[in-house]
Amino acid sequence: MTWVPVRTALIPERDAVLGLKPDVYDALRTLLMLTWQTTDSRLLDLCRLLLAQMVGARAELAGADEALLAEVENWRSSPAFSERERAALSFAEQYYFDHKQITGEQKEELACHLNRRDMVNFVWALHMNDAYARVLSLLDIEPDPPSSPRRPERVRDNRPSATASGSRPPPRLEGKFAEIDPEFFQAYGALGRIVVRQTLIDEVTSEAVRLHNANHQGCLY
């Protein structure tokens, strides 16, 4: 294996490291930005912090309000959260441990506060932020320097309109994907196509990871 030195003095470490594969990183950040547009940003932020705490992603925890972090860490007993927020945190916590073990009660509790479309998009947003936190933890990415600008993948109001960008909006989805935000779904597919073209590891390891993920997701295909 050839080791490539990464200079991080002038840019955040996550940008230096993940930016080694700019096509993947750009697609990932686009997808993460869309998660804030497709679901309740308050719920997503609370769950993002909880997931970051559980996985030890210090880059995601840096700069967060210490009092809020303490409340999130003790969300079960904290009076700081509404029933809606508590339902989302309960769902997110179990999602982290094993999404296949989320109980019917947890689903029903969240469904009391989110309609079908909102719940579907919340789960997809949770999925992407969970994966991102795990990557940052695995690589032990350090927090951004204090002078760094706000992370673009956390911006909540930057979705470009089709008119402004000069492009057509993605077509509305149908069938089992009908509830997913079409722009998010399009970006998710784009990331997947970029990732499968990568050749960073040997074929045996790549196939083992693919099969493991398929088994974890219950994907018979």
N, CA, C and O of each residue as an XYZ file, in Angstrom:
884
protein
N       0.845     -1.191      0.000
C       0.000      0.000      0.000
C       0.884      1.248      0.000
O       1.874      1.319      0.729
N       0.520      2.214     -0.814
C       1.259      3.468     -0.878
C       0.559      4.513     -0.022
O      -0.621      4.793     -0.233
N       1.270      5.093      0.940
C       0.695      6.096      1.821
C       0.872      7.478      1.203
O       1.961      7.835      0.752
N      -0.195      8.236      1.190
C      -0.173      9.577      0.606
C      -0.224     10.598      1.724
O      -1.191     10.606      2.486
N       0.780     11.465      1.856
C       0.733     12.479      2.919
C      -0.394     13.464      2.667
O      -0.632     13.872      1.530
N      -1.086     13.844      3.731
C      -2.217     14.775      3.623
C      -1.906     16.022      4.435
O      -1.664     15.943      5.640
N      -1.912     17.158      3.782
C      -1.669     18.414      4.484
C      -3.006     18.952      4.989
O      -3.942     19.138      4.212
N      -3.086     19.198      6.285
C      -4.351     19.633      6.869
C      -4.255     20.969      7.580
O      -5.222     21.400      8.209
N      -3.114     21.635      7.495
C      -2.915     22.863      8.268
C      -3.860     23.977      7.820
O      -4.303     24.782      8.640
N      -4.170     24.028      6.522
C      -4.933     25.148      5.994
C      -6.418     24.836      5.833
O      -7.220     25.755      5.668
N      -6.793     23.579      5.877
C      -8.195     23.205      5.717
C      -8.572     22.176      6.770
O      -7.699     21.489      7.300
N      -9.859     22.059      7.081
C     -10.278     21.050      8.056
C      -9.823     19.651      7.635
O      -9.757     19.332      6.448
N      -9.513     18.829      8.635
C      -8.992     17.497      8.337
C      -9.975     16.680      7.514
O      -9.562     15.935      6.625
N     -11.258     16.806      7.789
C     -12.225     16.001      7.042
C     -12.190     16.353      5.554
O     -12.339     15.476      4.703
N     -11.993     17.644      5.242
C     -11.927     18.051      3.841
C     -10.654     17.538      3.182
O     -10.658     17.154      2.012
N      -9.563     17.535      3.947
C      -8.290     17.053      3.406
C      -8.333     15.546      3.160
O      -7.874     15.067      2.123
N      -8.889     14.799      4.123
C      -8.892     13.338      4.018
C      -9.963     12.857      3.042
O      -9.659     12.137      2.091
N     -11.206     13.250      3.273
C     -12.273     12.795      2.391
C     -12.132     13.400      0.991
O     -12.591     12.829      0.001
N     -11.492     14.559      0.937
C     -11.277     15.209     -0.351
C     -10.265     14.510     -1.229
O     -10.077     14.901     -2.381
N      -9.602     13.476     -0.711
C      -8.711     12.684     -1.552
C      -9.486     11.999     -2.674
O      -8.923     11.672     -3.719
N     -10.771     11.788     -2.452
C     -11.662     11.274     -3.499
C     -12.738     12.333     -3.728
O     -13.857     12.199     -3.232
N     -12.405     13.383     -4.476
C     -13.306     14.538     -4.594
C     -14.665     14.221     -5.196
O     -15.661     14.832     -4.811
N     -14.732     13.275     -6.136
C     -16.030     12.959     -6.733
C     -16.969     12.326     -5.712
O     -18.157     12.644     -5.662
N     -16.414     11.417     -4.892
C     -17.223     10.783     -3.847
C     -17.622     11.811     -2.789
O     -18.774     11.859     -2.359
N     -16.658     12.629     -2.376
C     -16.914     13.605     -1.317
C     -17.938     14.649     -1.754
O     -18.809     15.027     -0.970
N     -17.843     15.107     -2.972
C     -18.812     16.093     -3.471
C     -20.219     15.507     -3.496
O     -21.180     16.170     -3.105
N     -20.337     14.264     -3.954
C     -21.649     13.620     -4.011
C     -22.199     13.384     -2.614
O     -23.396     13.544     -2.375
N     -21.317     13.001     -1.688
C     -21.741     12.771     -0.308
C     -22.246     14.063      0.326
O     -23.292     14.069      0.975
N     -21.513     15.148      0.142
C     -21.931     16.415      0.742
C     -23.226     16.928      0.138
O     -24.057     17.503      0.841
N     -23.400     16.725     -1.148
C     -24.671     17.107     -1.775
C     -25.821     16.355     -1.120
O     -26.864     16.934     -0.816
N     -25.622     15.071     -0.908
C     -26.659     14.241     -0.290
C     -26.922     14.669      1.146
O     -28.075     14.739      1.572
N     -25.862     14.954      1.892
C     -26.025     15.389      3.279
C     -26.744     16.735      3.356
O     -27.569     16.945      4.245
N     -26.439     17.641      2.440
C     -27.131     18.924      2.418
C     -28.621     18.726      2.187
O     -29.448     19.423      2.775
N     -28.955     17.781      1.333
C     -30.367     17.548      1.037
C     -31.115     16.956      2.225
O     -32.329     17.125      2.335
N     -30.400     16.255      3.125
C     -31.106     15.690      4.282
C     -31.727     16.789      5.135
O     -32.778     16.587      5.743
N     -31.077     17.957      5.184
C     -31.611     19.052      5.980
C     -32.820     19.702      5.316
O     -33.610     20.374      5.979
N     -32.963     19.503      4.012
C     -34.087     20.102      3.299
C     -35.318     19.197      3.315
O     -36.443     19.662      3.129
N     -35.096     17.910      3.537
C     -36.187     16.954      3.362
C     -36.838     16.505      4.657
O     -37.821     15.764      4.627
N     -36.309     16.941      5.793
C     -36.904     16.538      7.064
C     -36.807     17.677      8.063
O     -36.197     18.708      7.781
N     -37.397     17.493      9.213
C     -37.378     18.506     10.265
C     -35.939     18.685     10.757
O     -35.348     17.754     11.304
N     -35.382     19.872     10.562
C     -33.975     20.093     10.887
C     -33.693     19.983     12.384
O     -32.607     19.558     12.777
N     -34.654     20.359     13.220
C     -34.462     20.248     14.672
C     -34.357     18.780     15.081
O     -33.466     18.408     15.844
N     -35.266     17.946     14.573
C     -35.214     16.523     14.896
C     -33.922     15.901     14.385
O     -33.275     15.126     15.090
N     -33.553     16.243     13.163
C     -32.347     15.665     12.583
C     -31.106     16.084     13.356
O     -30.201     15.274     13.560
N     -31.054     17.328     13.784
C     -29.876     17.796     14.499
C     -29.738     17.098     15.849
O     -28.634     16.719     16.241
N     -30.834     16.929     16.551
C     -30.783     16.215     17.831
C     -30.305     14.786     17.631
O     -29.467     14.289     18.384
N     -30.845     14.130     16.611
C     -30.458     12.747     16.345
C     -29.018     12.663     15.855
O     -28.303     11.718     16.190
N     -28.587     13.639     15.069
C     -27.202     13.685     14.608
C     -26.243     13.755     15.794
O     -25.229     13.058     15.820
N     -26.564     14.590     16.768
C     -25.718     14.715     17.951
C     -25.710     13.429     18.765
O     -24.666     13.012     19.267
N     -26.877     12.800     18.895
C     -26.958     11.537     19.626
C     -26.102     10.468     18.948
O     -25.339      9.764     19.610
N     -26.231     10.352     17.641
C     -25.443      9.363     16.904
C     -23.951      9.655     17.020
O     -23.143      8.741     17.181
N     -23.592     10.930     16.938
C     -22.182     11.311     17.052
C     -21.632     10.953     18.435
O     -20.487     10.518     18.556
N     -22.444     11.136     19.468
C     -22.025     10.750     20.816
C     -21.825      9.240     20.909
O     -20.840      8.771     21.480
N     -22.748      8.498     20.353
C     -22.701      7.049     20.480
C     -21.521      6.438     19.730
O     -20.939      5.448     20.172
N     -21.178      7.034     18.601
C     -20.095      6.480     17.792
C     -18.760      7.164     18.089
O     -17.713      6.703     17.633
N     -18.791      8.253     18.847
C     -17.564      8.954     19.195
C     -16.986      9.777     18.061
O     -15.768      9.823     17.884
N     -17.850     10.433     17.288
C     -17.399     11.270     16.166
C     -17.124     12.674     16.685
O     -18.008     13.530     16.670
N     -15.904     12.910     17.143
C     -15.598     14.186     17.779
C     -15.690     15.363     16.815
O     -15.938     16.492     17.238
N     -15.494     15.110     15.536
C     -15.608     16.197     14.560
C     -17.033     16.722     14.478
O     -17.246     17.904     14.206
N     -18.016     15.846     14.714
C     -19.417     16.257     14.661
C     -19.881     16.904     15.961
O     -20.846     17.668     15.966
N     -19.210     16.604     17.044
C     -19.616     17.135     18.347
C     -18.990     18.488     18.649
O     -19.521     19.257     19.451
N     -17.870     18.776     18.013
C     -17.168     20.031     18.282
C     -18.039     21.229     17.942
O     -18.680     21.274     16.892
N     -18.050     22.192     18.842
C     -18.791     23.417     18.616
C     -20.245     23.365     19.048
O     -20.921     24.393     19.079
N     -20.733     22.175     19.384
C     -22.120     22.061     19.835
C     -22.253     22.603     21.250
O     -21.297     22.584     22.025
N     -23.434     23.082     21.577
C     -23.700     23.614     22.910
C     -23.534     22.503     23.948
O     -24.166     21.452     23.842
N     -22.694     22.734     24.936
C     -22.394     21.704     25.941
C     -23.628     21.302     26.735
O     -23.805     20.131     27.073
N     -24.477     22.274     27.031
C     -25.695     21.963     27.777
C     -26.615     21.068     26.951
O     -27.215     20.131     27.478
N     -26.723     21.361     25.647
C     -27.555     20.539     24.775
C     -26.992     19.132     24.661
O     -27.746     18.159     24.670
N     -25.680     19.019     24.556
C     -25.065     17.695     24.480
C     -25.367     16.873     25.731
O     -25.607     15.669     25.645
N     -25.352     17.522     26.881
C     -25.664     16.823     28.131
C     -27.113     16.349     28.137
O     -27.409     15.246     28.599
N     -28.016     17.182     27.623
C     -29.428     16.801     27.558
C     -29.623     15.641     26.588
O     -30.372     14.706     26.871
N     -28.944     15.707     25.441
C     -29.076     14.644     24.438
C     -28.550     13.325     24.991
O     -29.152     12.271     24.784
N     -27.432     13.391     25.690
C     -26.839     12.171     26.254
C     -27.786     11.506     27.254
O     -27.786     10.284     27.406
N     -28.589     12.325     27.931
C     -29.535     11.793     28.926
C     -30.973     12.042     28.489
O     -31.825     12.418     29.294
N     -31.229     11.829     27.206
C     -32.529     12.207     26.642
C     -33.698     11.462     27.284
O     -34.805     11.997     27.330
N     -33.484     10.254     27.775
C     -34.590      9.486     28.356
C     -35.165     10.157     29.606
O     -36.372     10.111     29.844
N     -34.300     10.774     30.393
C     -34.755     11.391     31.637
C     -34.808     12.915     31.565
O     -35.318     13.565     32.478
N     -34.286     13.481     30.487
C     -34.235     14.946     30.381
C     -35.617     15.526     30.097
O     -36.351     15.000     29.260
N     -35.979     16.619     30.794
C     -37.263     17.282     30.539
C     -37.173     18.290     29.386
O     -38.139     18.997     29.099
N     -36.009     18.349     28.729
C     -35.783     19.373     27.710
C     -36.478     19.072     26.391
O     -36.603     19.954     25.542
N     -36.935     17.825     26.208
C     -37.441     17.428     24.899
C     -38.942     17.166     24.909
O     -39.512     16.710     25.901
N     -39.553     17.465     23.788
C     -40.979     17.194     23.601
C     -41.177     15.709     23.323
O     -40.215     14.977     23.088
N     -42.424     15.275     23.353
C     -42.723     13.880     23.039
C     -42.304     13.553     21.611
O     -41.853     12.443     21.330
N     -42.450     14.504     20.726
C     -42.052     14.330     19.334
C     -40.542     14.106     19.226
O     -40.086     13.206     18.522
N     -39.790     14.925     19.922
C     -38.336     14.798     19.898
C     -37.879     13.511     20.577
O     -36.933     12.860     20.134
N     -38.564     13.160     21.652
C     -38.212     11.933     22.368
C     -38.463     10.703     21.486
O     -37.689      9.746     21.511
N     -39.535     10.738     20.720
C     -39.832      9.622     19.811
C     -38.756      9.494     18.743
O     -38.350      8.388     18.388
N     -38.295     10.639     18.230
C     -37.247     10.618     17.211
C     -35.927     10.119     17.783
O     -35.215      9.360     17.125
N     -35.597     10.533     18.987
C     -34.352     10.101     19.619
C     -34.378      8.610     19.943
O     -33.365      7.924     19.799
N     -35.517      8.114     20.373
C     -35.652      6.693     20.655
C     -35.447      5.875     19.374
O     -34.751      4.860     19.374
N     -36.060      6.335     18.296
C     -35.924      5.672     17.001
C     -34.465      5.688     16.548
O     -33.934      4.672     16.100
N     -33.824      6.851     16.669
C     -32.436      6.998     16.226
C     -31.489      6.119     17.030
O     -30.568      5.522     16.472
N     -31.707      6.037     18.327
C     -30.843      5.220     19.174
C     -30.907      3.753     18.766
O     -29.878      3.088     18.649
N     -32.128      3.250     18.549
C     -32.265      1.851     18.147
C     -31.736      1.646     16.729
O     -31.186      0.591     16.413
N     -31.902      2.653     15.880
C     -31.367      2.572     14.514
C     -29.860      2.373     14.561
O     -29.303      1.600     13.781
N     -29.212      3.065     15.470
C     -27.764      2.943     15.613
C     -27.374      1.513     16.007
O     -26.441      0.946     15.439
N     -28.079      0.938     16.965
C     -27.730     -0.399     17.441
C     -28.073     -1.466     16.403
O     -27.242     -2.317     16.089
N     -29.276     -1.422     15.878
C     -29.713     -2.399     14.873
C     -31.068     -1.956     14.329
O     -32.086     -2.042     15.016
N     -31.065     -1.484     13.093
C     -32.316     -0.968     12.532
C     -33.363     -2.060     12.366
O     -34.558     -1.771     12.307
N     -32.919     -3.321     12.291
C     -33.889     -4.413     12.136
C     -34.603     -4.733     13.445
O     -35.589     -5.470     13.452
N     -34.111     -4.185     14.545
C     -34.725     -4.429     15.844
C     -35.564     -3.241     16.337
O     -35.987     -3.219     17.493
N     -35.802     -2.267     15.471
C     -36.704     -1.172     15.849
C     -38.088     -1.763     16.075
O     -38.616     -2.474     15.220
N     -38.661     -1.472     17.208
C     -39.923     -2.102     17.586
C     -41.115     -1.437     16.905
O     -41.040     -0.298     16.443
N     -42.206     -2.176     16.857
C     -43.438     -1.616     16.324
C     -43.893     -0.423     17.150
O     -44.447      0.538     16.617
N     -43.658     -0.492     18.443
C     -44.026      0.617     19.326
C     -43.237      1.880     18.995
O     -43.786      2.982     18.987
N     -41.948      1.712     18.722
C     -41.128      2.867     18.371
C     -41.586      3.482     17.050
O     -41.621      4.704     16.909
N     -41.932      2.641     16.093
C     -42.420      3.138     14.811
C     -43.756      3.864     14.983
O     -43.970      4.937     14.418
N     -44.634      3.271     15.759
C     -45.947      3.876     15.975
C     -45.840      5.203     16.717
O     -46.568      6.152     16.426
N     -44.920      5.255     17.679
C     -44.737      6.487     18.445
C     -44.260      7.614     17.539
O     -44.737      8.744     17.642
N     -43.326      7.306     16.657
C     -42.842      8.332     15.736
C     -43.918      8.708     14.732
O     -44.034      9.870     14.342
N     -44.708      7.720     14.313
C     -45.778      7.973     13.346
C     -46.881      8.859     13.925
O     -47.661      9.450     13.178
N     -46.947      8.952     15.236
C     -47.915      9.857     15.866
C     -47.551     11.315     15.619
O     -48.398     12.200     15.740
N     -46.299     11.563     15.274
C     -45.818     12.941     15.130
C     -45.398     13.277     13.703
O     -45.259     14.451     13.360
N     -45.195     12.253     12.867
C     -44.800     12.475     11.479
C     -45.741     11.711     10.557
O     -46.065     10.552     10.816
N     -46.178     12.357      9.486
C     -46.981     11.611      8.528
C     -46.084     10.660      7.735
O     -44.865     10.662      7.906
N     -46.680      9.862      6.887
C     -45.936      8.811      6.189
C     -44.762      9.378      5.388
O     -43.647      8.866      5.483
N     -45.000     10.420      4.608
C     -43.930     11.001      3.795
C     -42.822     11.579      4.676
O     -41.639     11.373      4.402
N     -43.197     12.294      5.718
C     -42.187     12.890      6.604
C     -41.377     11.823      7.321
O     -40.178     11.989      7.542
N     -42.034     10.727      7.683
C     -41.319      9.663      8.390
C     -40.316      8.975      7.467
O     -39.193      8.677      7.873
N     -40.721      8.727      6.240
C     -39.812      8.090      5.280
C     -38.581      8.947      5.062
O     -37.460      8.438      5.069
N     -38.776     10.241      4.870
C     -37.638     11.117      4.610
C     -36.787     11.336      5.851
O     -35.579     11.551      5.747
N     -37.409     11.282      7.024
C     -36.632     11.355      8.265
C     -35.706     10.158      8.375
O     -34.543     10.313      8.748
N     -36.195      8.969      8.058
C     -35.377      7.763      8.167
C     -34.215      7.810      7.176
O     -33.098      7.422      7.517
N     -34.465      8.278      5.962
C     -33.379      8.383      4.991
C     -32.338      9.401      5.447
O     -31.136      9.172      5.313
N     -32.800     10.517      5.982
C     -31.871     11.539      6.487
C     -31.059     10.996      7.657
O     -29.859     11.250      7.764
N     -31.727     10.246      8.532
C     -31.051      9.622      9.666
C     -29.994      8.638      9.176
O     -28.877      8.603      9.693
N     -30.352      7.855      8.193
C     -29.440      6.863      7.616
C     -28.159      7.515      7.120
O     -27.066      7.028      7.407
N     -28.280      8.614      6.379
C     -27.095      9.257      5.819
C     -26.223      9.887      6.901
O     -24.997      9.799      6.835
N     -26.840     10.520      7.890
C     -26.056     11.154      8.947
C     -25.430     10.125      9.879
O     -24.362     10.370     10.440
N     -26.076      8.985     10.052
C     -25.487      7.894     10.816
C     -24.240      7.373     10.107
O     -23.200      7.172     10.733
N     -24.354      7.156      8.798
C     -23.214      6.660      8.024
C     -22.050      7.658      8.057
O     -20.889      7.269      8.183
N     -22.378      8.936      7.943
C     -21.349      9.981      7.940
C     -20.616     10.021      9.284
O     -19.390     10.122      9.323
N     -21.368      9.942     10.382
C     -20.756      9.959     11.711
C     -19.839      8.754     11.903
O     -18.784      8.868     12.527
N     -20.236      7.611     11.371
C     -19.419      6.406     11.503
C     -18.105      6.548     10.738
O     -17.056      6.111     11.212
N     -18.163      7.153      9.567
C     -16.941      7.372      8.784
C     -16.001      8.315      9.530
O     -14.803      8.050      9.630
N     -16.538      9.405     10.050
C     -15.716     10.373     10.778
C     -15.100      9.744     12.020
O     -13.965     10.058     12.379
N     -15.840      8.863     12.676
C     -15.325      8.185     13.862
C     -14.256      7.159     13.483
O     -13.207      7.081     14.122
N     -14.528      6.383     12.453
C     -13.588      5.353     12.012
C     -12.238      5.958     11.655
O     -11.192      5.400     11.989
N     -12.266      7.104     10.973
C     -11.033      7.766     10.558
C     -10.482      8.692     11.642
O      -9.424      9.298     11.470
N     -11.203      8.799     12.757
C     -10.817      9.671     13.868
C     -10.521     11.084     13.375
O      -9.490     11.672     13.702
N     -11.451     11.614     12.582
C     -11.289     12.957     12.031
C     -11.379     13.986     13.151
O     -12.306     13.958     13.961
N     -10.425     14.879     13.189
C     -10.394     15.882     14.252
C     -11.385     17.000     13.959
O     -11.770     17.191     12.805
N     -11.805     17.741     14.976
C     -12.748     18.858     14.780
C     -12.173     19.913     13.841
O     -10.958     20.088     13.743
N     -13.072     20.608     13.156
C     -12.636     21.713     12.302
C     -11.998     22.800     13.156
O     -12.379     22.968     14.314
N     -11.039     23.539     12.613
C     -10.473     24.681     13.349
C     -11.576     25.670     13.726
O     -12.555     25.805     12.991
N     -11.437     26.353     14.844
C     -12.482     27.291     15.297
C     -12.844     28.362     14.259
O     -13.977     28.841     14.226
N     -11.885     28.727     13.424
C     -12.138     29.784     12.442
C     -12.810     29.287     11.174
O     -13.102     30.079     10.279
N     -13.060     27.983     11.085
C     -13.643     27.421      9.873
C     -15.080     27.895      9.687
O     -15.791     28.101     10.671
N     -15.520     28.072      8.442
C     -16.914     28.452      8.195
C     -17.848     27.295      8.531
O     -17.410     26.168      8.759
N     -19.113     27.590      8.556
C     -20.119     26.576      8.858
C     -20.043     25.433      7.851
O     -19.866     25.656      6.653
N     -20.177     24.229      8.346
C     -20.108     23.067      7.481
C     -21.191     23.125      6.412
O     -22.365     23.269      6.752
N     -20.837     23.017      5.121
C     -21.850     23.100      4.074
C     -22.862     21.971      4.123
O     -24.008     22.140      3.709
N     -22.433     20.791      4.641
C     -23.373     19.671      4.680
C     -24.397     19.789      5.797
O     -25.224     18.895      5.978
N     -24.347     20.895      6.555
C     -25.361     21.111      7.590
C     -26.251     22.305      7.279
O     -27.111     22.661      8.085
N     -26.060     22.923      6.133
C     -26.863     24.096      5.779
C     -28.294     23.662      5.503
O     -28.534     22.708      4.762
N     -29.240     24.374      6.108
C     -30.634     23.955      6.037
C     -31.446     24.661      4.952
O     -32.580     24.264      4.686
N     -30.899     25.685      4.328
C     -31.738     26.476      3.420
C     -31.038     26.798      2.108
O     -31.186     27.897      1.574
N     -30.273     25.839      1.589
C     -29.511     26.130      0.386
C     -29.902     25.266     -0.804
O     -29.129     25.146     -1.755
N     -31.086     24.660     -0.772
C     -31.499     23.864     -1.918
C     -31.807     24.804     -3.089
O     -32.707     25.636     -2.970
N     -31.095     24.702     -4.212
C     -31.355     25.597     -5.336
C     -32.676     25.264     -6.018
O     -33.035     24.096     -6.167
N     -33.382     26.290     -6.424
C     -34.633     26.049     -7.141
C     -34.320     25.642     -8.565
O     -33.265     25.992     -9.095
N     -35.226     24.904     -9.190
C     -35.017     24.458    -10.563
C     -34.933     25.648    -11.505
O     -34.173     25.637    -12.473
N     -35.729     26.685    -11.207
C     -35.723     27.868    -12.059
C     -34.385     28.583    -11.981
O     -33.838     29.003    -13.000
N     -33.856     28.721    -10.760
C     -32.593     29.422    -10.574
C     -31.439     28.677    -11.214
O     -30.539     29.300    -11.777
N     -31.448     27.360    -11.138
C     -30.339     26.575    -11.667
C     -30.470     26.312    -13.154
O     -29.514     25.884    -13.801
N     -31.667     26.570    -13.702
C     -31.885     26.351    -15.118
C     -32.133     24.899    -15.481
O     -32.192     24.561    -16.663
N     -32.281     24.033    -14.482
C     -32.506     22.618    -14.743
C     -33.914     22.226    -14.345
O     -34.563     22.908    -13.551
N     -34.370     21.135    -14.897
C     -35.697     20.637    -14.558
C     -35.665     19.917    -13.213
O     -34.679     19.254    -12.890
N     -36.730     20.039    -12.429
C     -36.778     19.279    -11.173
C     -36.862     17.795    -11.481
O     -37.399     17.415    -12.521
N     -36.344     16.946    -10.598
C     -36.419     15.505    -10.839
C     -37.873     15.048    -10.872
O     -38.709     15.617    -10.171
N     -38.188     14.038    -11.669
C     -39.575     13.573    -11.760
C     -40.057     12.996    -10.436
O     -39.272     12.445     -9.665
N     -41.334     13.124    -10.186
C     -41.916     12.576     -8.961
C     -41.850     11.055     -9.011
O     -42.121     10.444    -10.045
N     -41.489     10.458     -7.889
C     -41.318      9.014     -7.843
C     -42.653      8.314     -7.664
O     -43.624      8.902     -7.187
N     -42.681      7.062     -8.052
C     -43.896      6.266     -7.939
C     -43.577      4.932     -7.285
O     -42.415      4.595     -7.059
N     -44.624      4.182     -6.988
C     -44.442      2.860     -6.406
C     -43.882      2.923     -5.001
O     -44.250      3.804     -4.224
N     -42.984      1.987     -4.661
C     -42.469      1.889     -3.292
C     -41.571      3.063     -2.922
O     -41.268      3.257     -1.745
N     -41.139      3.850     -3.909
C     -40.291      5.002     -3.624
C     -41.060      6.320     -3.661
O     -40.459      7.393     -3.629
N     -42.367      6.240     -3.727
C     -43.176      7.437     -3.945
C     -43.052      8.467     -2.832
O     -43.224      9.661     -3.075
N     -42.756      8.023     -1.619
C     -42.696      8.946     -0.487
C     -41.350      9.648     -0.340
O     -41.249     10.641      0.380
N     -40.319      9.148     -1.013
C     -38.985      9.724     -0.871
C     -38.879     11.017     -1.667
O     -39.377     11.109     -2.789
N     -38.232     12.005     -1.084
C     -37.992     13.244     -1.805
C     -37.242     12.914     -3.099
O     -36.172     12.308     -3.035
N     -37.766     13.291     -4.268
C     -37.154     12.888     -5.538
C     -35.741     13.423     -5.741
O     -34.905     12.735     -6.326
N     -35.460     14.629     -5.272
C     -34.119     15.173     -5.440
C     -33.115     14.407     -4.582
O     -31.993     14.141     -5.013
N     -33.528     14.058     -3.366
C     -32.669     13.251     -2.504
C     -32.421     11.892     -3.145
O     -31.284     11.421     -3.180
N     -33.462     11.267     -3.646
C     -33.343      9.939     -4.240
C     -32.412      9.966     -5.446
O     -31.626      9.041     -5.655
N     -32.504     11.017     -6.226
C     -31.628     11.178     -7.383
C     -30.171     11.316     -6.941
O     -29.278     10.713     -7.536
N     -29.937     12.114     -5.896
C     -28.576     12.303     -5.385
C     -28.039     11.019     -4.757
O     -26.848     10.725     -4.867
N     -28.910     10.255     -4.101
C     -28.517      8.994     -3.487
C     -28.055      8.015     -4.561
O     -27.050      7.324     -4.393
N     -28.788      7.963     -5.649
C     -28.403      7.095     -6.756
C     -27.084      7.524     -7.377
O     -26.262      6.689     -7.755
N     -26.887      8.841     -7.479
C     -25.636      9.359     -8.042
C     -24.440      8.968     -7.186
O     -23.393      8.586     -7.709
N     -24.599      9.063     -5.860
C     -23.512      8.658     -4.956
C     -23.217      7.172     -5.113
O     -22.054      6.769     -5.166
N     -24.260      6.360     -5.186
C     -24.069      4.925     -5.332
C     -23.311      4.565     -6.599
O     -22.444      3.691     -6.583
N     -23.637      5.237     -7.694
C     -22.953      4.945     -8.959
C     -21.481      5.335     -8.904
O     -20.633      4.670     -9.500
N     -21.182      6.409     -8.190
C     -19.786      6.831     -8.054
C     -19.017      5.853     -7.167
O     -17.885      5.481     -7.476
N     -19.639      5.445     -6.072
C     -18.964      4.560     -5.116
C     -18.620      3.208     -5.744
O     -17.519      2.694     -5.545
N     -19.553      2.634     -6.500
C     -19.299      1.293     -7.044
C     -18.206      1.294     -8.103
O     -17.694      0.235     -8.463
N     -17.846      2.463     -8.604
C     -16.764      2.532     -9.589
C     -15.385      2.623     -8.923
O     -14.363      2.571     -9.607
N     -15.357      2.757     -7.604
C     -14.086      2.899     -6.905
C     -13.320      1.575     -6.898
O     -13.916      0.499     -6.834
N     -12.007      1.673     -6.964
C     -11.155      0.479     -6.950
C     -10.038      0.661     -5.927
O      -8.864      0.438     -6.222
N     -10.425      1.069     -4.725
C      -9.425      1.371     -3.698
C      -8.987      0.142     -2.921
O      -7.927      0.152     -2.296
N      -9.789     -0.919     -2.951
C      -9.433     -2.138     -2.233
C      -9.562     -3.324     -3.174
O     -10.147     -3.207     -4.250
N      -9.020     -4.465     -2.772
C      -9.031     -5.638     -3.639
C     -10.450     -6.184     -3.792
O     -11.332     -5.877     -2.990
N     -10.654     -6.980     -4.808
C     -11.984     -7.478     -5.150
C     -12.567     -8.379     -4.068
O     -13.772     -8.342     -3.820
N     -11.729     -9.189     -3.420
C     -12.232    -10.097     -2.388
C     -12.797     -9.306     -1.208
O     -13.897     -9.588     -0.732
N     -12.036     -8.314     -0.741
C     -12.515     -7.480      0.364
C     -13.764     -6.718     -0.037
O     -14.714     -6.627      0.741
N     -13.772     -6.173     -1.238
C     -14.926     -5.425     -1.729
C     -16.177     -6.301     -1.756
O     -17.256     -5.862     -1.357
N     -16.031     -7.530     -2.223
C     -17.175     -8.431     -2.290
C     -17.627     -8.851     -0.892
O     -18.826     -8.987     -0.644
N     -16.687     -9.055      0.013
C     -17.049     -9.417      1.384
C     -17.847     -8.300      2.048
O     -18.826     -8.556      2.748
N     -17.419     -7.053      1.819
C     -18.136     -5.912      2.378
C     -19.527     -5.809      1.754
O     -20.505     -5.538      2.451
N     -19.612     -6.023      0.450
C     -20.908     -5.943     -0.229
C     -21.881     -6.970      0.329
O     -23.035     -6.649      0.611
N     -21.418     -8.206      0.490
C     -22.281     -9.267      1.001
C     -22.684     -9.003      2.450
O     -23.824     -9.252      2.841
N     -21.738     -8.496      3.241
C     -22.053     -8.161      4.632
C     -23.147     -7.097      4.695
O     -24.096     -7.218      5.470
N     -23.008     -6.059      3.878
C     -24.007     -4.997      3.867
C     -25.353     -5.504      3.379
O     -26.397     -5.136      3.916
N     -25.323     -6.352      2.357
C     -26.574     -6.911      1.834
C     -27.287     -7.736      2.904
O     -28.508     -7.665      3.043
N     -26.519     -8.513      3.652
C     -27.110     -9.320      4.722
C     -27.673     -8.420      5.830
O     -28.762     -8.669      6.349
N     -26.918     -7.371      6.186
C     -27.354     -6.457      7.230
C     -28.634     -5.717      6.826
O     -29.498     -5.451      7.662
N     -28.740     -5.392      5.539
C     -29.898     -4.658      5.061
C     -31.054     -5.585      4.670
O     -32.146     -5.117      4.348
N     -30.808     -6.905      4.699
C     -31.855     -7.832      4.295
C     -32.137     -7.755      2.811
O     -33.275     -7.951      2.384
N     -31.098     -7.467      2.007
C     -31.252     -7.301      0.559
C     -31.000     -8.648     -0.123
O     -29.854     -9.089     -0.198
N     -32.038     -9.298     -0.613
C     -31.893    -10.608     -1.256
C     -31.293    -10.500     -2.639
O     -30.761    -11.480     -3.160
N     -31.369     -9.322     -3.245
C     -30.849     -9.140     -4.593
C     -29.343     -9.337     -4.613
O     -28.719     -9.224     -5.669
